[in-house]
Amino acid sequence: MEPARGGITVRTAGRHAPPSRLPHRERACSPPTAEFYCERFEFPVVRWRQSAVKTGNTCDVEEEEDEEKQQWRRPERRVKEDRQFWMQGSRPVVEVVRLGLVSYQEALRLQQVYVNRHRAGPAHALLLCEHPPVFTTGIRHKPYPAAMLDRLRLLGADVQRTNRGGLITFHGPGQLVCYPVLNLSDFKKSVRWYVCELEKTIISACRRFGIEASTSPHTGVWVGDNKICAIGIHCGRYVTSHGLALNCNTDMSWFGHIVPCGIEGKGVTSLSAELQRDVSVEETIPHLLDAFRDQFNCQLTDGQTPETDQDTAQHHQRRD
Amino acid sequence: MAACGLFRSVSSNFFTVLPLLTRSATLSPLRLACTPYFGRTLSSSSRAAAALKFTDKHEWIRVEDDGIGTVGISNFAQEALGDVVYCGLPDVGTQLAQQDEFGALESVKAASELYSPLTGEVVEVNTLLADKPGLVNKSCYKDGWLMKMTIAKPAELDALMDEAAYERYIRSIED
């Protein structure tokens, strides 16, 4: 019998390649070696690849993809095993875009650009930035009349109404703001799941600093009674925008002017406050990215920082 | 069987005299004779279960007799959202095209957009949801309705999924 190595190519499955479906009894057994597989089955090795990936075997036996073998493939219908395979074999790719210090309006405009990209197909992005001092509110307007917002403007901060969930919060220098613009069709089509995954990502990032954070009935990530990360999301047609804000070395005194997220009796904290040393946004970013990659089971690539446009008046996402 | 036949012949004579007896004793053979009674039951039950049509965005619309459609979100959607804490709904009189954004529901600090299933005008909005947004979770098909709208293009209704098709759709995306 010819050794399996040589002359057999495995075609790298793109995201849209439907895996071949073998009869159930054959799927139940996993061939230990490539030679066994090739002897037994004539056609491509999606199943073999599955077992290889599961066992971590990075054997590079290849197999030729034949046009007539397409007939063996089941019509494209996403079932549970298929999706797990796709996620293992080809995880969604998320582009990381570092914006640096940008105004809130500018970040909203750029988010909209990335949201619109999803119209042509999944184009996941993760925007990282910091903002000059700004207070933002969500779709619940009633608790925040205009007079109150004017008082906040007198403090020297910007004030913005947005279409995200959540109540009032503050963004400022020293706070890592992260806007994942994902199409949940490639993950799980549930906003509740998505928010939960974001919370777990932050808890994991905090753990890498040695901080034990947790969730509570109030959305967000807490260290005891103090919130270390605020979350507020908007989701339309399964495309997410807005995101989370993790306090690194933020000036906490800004929060004294509001009831953060409308929750009385709770405080705010930051990575620096918890670790009693200065933790900068730059230091936090790699930990957050690692946690995000692991939690969402995706691949991260570096994206081009887009040119910022100074004229943003017509791009406001304001909802009045 | 013979007793049924006997009963039938006996009861048909006594139908007008002993209506209670005939109805309780032999319901099925007398269905034809009792058509008005059963006809009323059937039509009222089908009105109560008036067909829901679903969109691929997990909204439902139920058309009432007066041509007004009631719109809400499906059970699948309310579970995926979590506990709704706020309903942002349109003003009465708003003109909507199919797939227009007409509002948002907020849950777990996430605002999710709502999309109009049909083209029409908003005639009523569920004001109870302002104080009790949780109705959307508790009773998404009845008390948790979101808005009522006119139906400008009834043809659009045919393109929506019926309940069986929607169940199949959910199964295909649930992974």
HADDOCK unambig.tbl for C-alpha pairs under 7 A between the chains (distance, minus, plus):
assign (segid A and resid 78 and name CA) (segid B and resid 172 and name CA) 6.82 0.50 0.50
assign (segid A and resid 79 and name CA) (segid B and resid 172 and name CA) 6.95 0.50 0.50
assign (segid A and resid 79 and name CA) (segid B and resid 175 and name CA) 6.43 0.50 0.50
assign (segid A and resid 80 and name CA) (segid B and resid 175 and name CA) 4.84 0.50 0.50
assign (segid A and resid 164 and name CA) (segid B and resid 110 and name CA) 6.35 0.50 0.50
assign (segid A and resid 164 and name CA) (segid B and resid 111 and name CA) 5.39 0.50 0.50
assign (segid A and resid 165 and name CA) (segid B and resid 106 and name CA) 5.82 0.50 0.50
assign (segid A and resid 165 and name CA) (segid B and resid 109 and name CA) 4.27 0.50 0.50
assign (segid A and resid 165 and name CA) (segid B and resid 110 and name CA) 4.27 0.50 0.50
assign (segid A and resid 165 and name CA) (segid B and resid 111 and name CA) 4.51 0.50 0.50
assign (segid A and resid 166 and name CA) (segid B and resid 109 and name CA) 4.32 0.50 0.50
assign (segid A and resid 166 and name CA) (segid B and resid 110 and name CA) 6.86 0.50 0.50
assign (segid A and resid 190 and name CA) (segid B and resid 80 and name CA) 4.65 0.50 0.50
assign (segid A and resid 190 and name CA) (segid B and resid 81 and name CA) 6.52 0.50 0.50
assign (segid A and resid 191 and name CA) (segid B and resid 80 and name CA) 6.12 0.50 0.50
assign (segid A and resid 191 and name CA) (segid B and resid 81 and name CA) 5.56 0.50 0.50
assign (segid A and resid 192 and name CA) (segid B and resid 80 and name CA) 5.81 0.50 0.50
assign (segid A and resid 192 and name CA) (segid B and resid 81 and name CA) 5.26 0.50 0.50
assign (segid A and resid 192 and name CA) (segid B and resid 82 and name CA) 5.76 0.50 0.50
assign (segid A and resid 192 and name CA) (segid B and resid 108 and name CA) 6.71 0.50 0.50
assign (segid A and resid 219 and name CA) (segid B and resid 108 and name CA) 5.89 0.50 0.50
assign (segid A and resid 219 and name CA) (segid B and resid 109 and name CA) 6.43 0.50 0.50
assign (segid A and resid 231 and name CA) (segid B and resid 109 and name CA) 6.67 0.50 0.50
assign (segid A and resid 232 and name CA) (segid B and resid 109 and name CA) 5.00 0.50 0.50
assign (segid A and resid 232 and name CA) (segid B and resid 110 and name CA) 5.78 0.50 0.50
assign (segid A and resid 233 and name CA) (segid B and resid 109 and name CA) 6.20 0.50 0.50
assign (segid A and resid 233 and name CA) (segid B and resid 110 and name CA) 4.32 0.50 0.50
assign (segid A and resid 233 and name CA) (segid B and resid 111 and name CA) 6.09 0.50 0.50
assign (segid A and resid 234 and name CA) (segid B and resid 110 and name CA) 5.46 0.50 0.50
assign (segid A and resid 234 and name CA) (segid B and resid 111 and name CA) 4.67 0.50 0.50
assign (segid A and resid 234 and name CA) (segid B and resid 112 and name CA) 5.97 0.50 0.50
assign (segid A and resid 235 and name CA) (segid B and resid 111 and name CA) 6.09 0.50 0.50
assign (segid A and resid 235 and name CA) (segid B and resid 112 and name CA) 4.77 0.50 0.50
assign (segid A and resid 235 and name CA) (segid B and resid 113 and name CA) 6.36 0.50 0.50
assign (segid A and resid 236 and name CA) (segid B and resid 112 and name CA) 5.99 0.50 0.50
assign (segid A and resid 236 and name CA) (segid B and resid 113 and name CA) 5.15 0.50 0.50
